Amino acid sequence: MSALPNFNPAPRSSRSQSQLQTSAQRISRLEGKSSRTKKGAQVIHLNQPKKSPNVWESGFILGMNLLLMGTAVVTLAHLVPYQFSQQAKLKELRQEKSQVAQNLQTLKQ
């Protein structure tokens, strides 16, 4: 029982050998064309599995984008009131400047 049966595959016919050679030539031609294709064109290799997106990588990228957007929103929420207060101070300074200019004008007269 420990001996395996002797498996001798039947010799291939010349027709099947020529089909194999033709297939191999086509594949080598497709691989050779990859350098001559247009920009952005992609050569699909027959034995290469399709690449599926990694769920963890996509989740990480989405999480980082959400974190950056949250940071931007919080920063803007802090900056907008600061800008309004700076505009109010600037308005007060302009009013004070005009008052000083009027006082100076009256003193000159």
C-alpha positions as CSV (number, residue, x, y, z in Angstrom):
1,M,0.0,0.0,0.0
2,S,2.9,2.3,0.5
3,A,3.9,2.2,-3.1
4,L,2.4,4.7,-5.4
5,P,1.2,3.6,-8.8
6,N,3.7,4.4,-11.6
7,F,2.2,7.4,-13.5
8,N,3.6,7.8,-17.0
9,P,1.7,10.6,-18.8
10,A,1.0,9.9,-22.4
11,P,3.3,11.6,-24.9
12,R,1.9,14.8,-26.3
13,S,1.0,15.0,-29.9
14,S,2.8,17.4,-32.2
15,R,-0.4,19.5,-32.5
16,S,-0.7,20.1,-28.7
17,Q,3.0,20.9,-28.5
18,S,2.6,23.5,-31.3
19,Q,-0.4,25.0,-29.5
20,L,1.6,25.3,-26.3
21,Q,4.5,27.0,-28.2
22,T,2.0,29.4,-29.9
23,S,0.5,30.3,-26.5
24,A,3.9,30.9,-25.0
25,Q,4.9,33.1,-27.9
26,R,1.7,35.2,-27.5
27,I,2.3,35.6,-23.8
28,S,5.9,36.7,-24.4
29,R,4.7,39.2,-27.1
30,L,2.2,40.6,-24.6
31,E,4.9,41.0,-21.9
32,G,7.2,42.6,-24.5
33,K,4.6,45.2,-25.5
34,S,4.4,46.6,-22.0
35,S,7.2,49.0,-22.7
36,R,5.8,50.1,-26.0
37,T,2.3,50.9,-24.9
38,K,0.9,54.4,-24.6
39,K,1.2,56.3,-21.3
40,G,-1.4,55.1,-18.8
41,A,-2.2,51.9,-20.8
42,Q,-1.9,48.8,-18.8
43,V,-1.0,45.4,-20.0
44,I,-2.9,42.6,-18.3
45,H,-0.8,39.6,-17.6
46,L,-2.7,36.3,-18.0
47,N,-1.4,34.6,-14.9
48,Q,-1.4,37.6,-12.6
49,P,-4.2,37.8,-10.0
50,K,-6.3,40.9,-9.8
51,K,-5.3,43.2,-7.0
52,S,-8.1,43.9,-4.5
53,P,-8.0,47.0,-2.3
54,N,-6.8,46.3,1.2
55,V,-9.6,47.1,3.7
56,W,-7.3,48.1,6.5
57,E,-5.3,50.5,4.3
58,S,-8.5,52.1,3.0
59,G,-9.9,52.4,6.5
60,F,-6.6,54.0,7.7
61,I,-6.6,56.5,4.9
62,L,-10.2,57.4,5.5
63,G,-9.6,57.8,9.2
64,M,-6.6,60.1,8.6
65,N,-8.6,62.2,6.2
66,L,-11.4,62.5,8.8
67,L,-8.9,63.5,11.4
68,L,-7.4,66.2,9.2
69,M,-10.8,67.6,8.3
70,G,-11.8,67.7,12.0
71,T,-8.6,69.5,12.8
72,A,-9.3,72.0,10.1
73,V,-12.9,72.6,11.3
74,V,-11.7,73.1,14.9
75,T,-9.0,75.5,13.8
76,L,-11.4,77.6,11.8
77,A,-13.9,77.6,14.7
78,H,-11.1,79.2,16.8
79,L,-9.8,81.6,14.2
80,V,-13.1,83.1,13.1
81,P,-14.0,84.7,16.6
82,Y,-10.3,85.9,16.8
83,Q,-10.6,87.6,13.5
84,F,-13.8,89.4,14.5
85,S,-12.2,90.6,17.7
86,Q,-9.1,91.9,15.7
87,Q,-11.5,93.7,13.3
88,A,-13.2,95.4,16.3
89,K,-9.9,96.5,17.7
90,L,-8.8,97.9,14.3
91,K,-12.1,99.8,14.1
92,E,-11.5,101.3,17.5
93,L,-7.9,102.3,16.6
94,R,-9.1,104.0,13.4
95,Q,-11.7,106.0,15.3
96,E,-9.1,107.0,17.8
97,K,-6.8,108.0,15.0
98,S,-9.4,110.2,13.4
99,Q,-10.1,111.8,16.8
100,V,-6.4,112.5,17.4
101,A,-6.2,114.0,13.9
102,Q,-9.1,116.3,14.7
103,N,-7.6,117.4,18.0
104,L,-4.3,118.1,16.2
105,Q,-6.1,120.1,13.6
106,T,-7.8,122.2,16.3
107,L,-4.6,122.8,18.1
108,K,-2.8,124.0,15.0
109,Q,-5.6,126.5,14.4
